[in-house]
Amino acid sequence: MTSAPELTVIQVAVSDPRVEPLLRELGDEYTARYGGDARTELARYPDEEFTAPHGGVLLLLLERGEPVSGGAFRRYDATTAELKRIWTHTAHRRRGLARRVVAELEREAGARGYRRIRLTTGPRQPEARGLYLVSGYTPLFDTQADPETLGLLPFEKHLGTDATHTSSTTDATHTTSSADPDPTDAPTGKASAR
């Protein structure tokens, strides 16, 4: 029996060189699914919104020191964090990593005092939609409607004791073993502002 590789969760700045490959691939995915230039979408929010002084965070999951998945949240309002840029590298999909990133972001948001998380994803991202549904997010749209007729697909989740079980001081880095493969991991599991 082989053991699962170790995953390390770290908080980084958007300018960290380990973030660039994930954002580049995210931009390529947006362009392929929606056309146009994804750089405008990825630059919609200033990088500092994803830093602690501004109420946000950017997390990476590292496997053997290499980034395999990541995501961020920004302050939406005093009690709400907004997930952004949830992403898993194409070579590491279908392993439950996007779900792990979402759980880590929820934990961090709860530790920072947020009580609710919101996000939007685009209509051409069914994998992301599935990820948020299985992760306990409530769709704020008609799930029976054709997503293309709706535009953005908003979700929310109220954080309870499960997301806020950490102390008020959080480590910038922690390590765990990766979970078993998870069929609900979204190949493009990302929150989008599209």
TAKA-V839353 format. One record per helix or strand of 2 or more residues. SS is the DSSP state (h for helix, s for strand). FROM is the first residue (numbers start at 1). TO is the last residue. Records with the same first field share a line. If there is no record, write none. Layout:
SS=FROM-TO  FROM-TO
This chain:
s=6-11  57-63  66-77  80-88  116-121  138-139  153-158  173-177
h=17-34  38-42  47-50  52-54  90-92  97-111  126-134  147-150
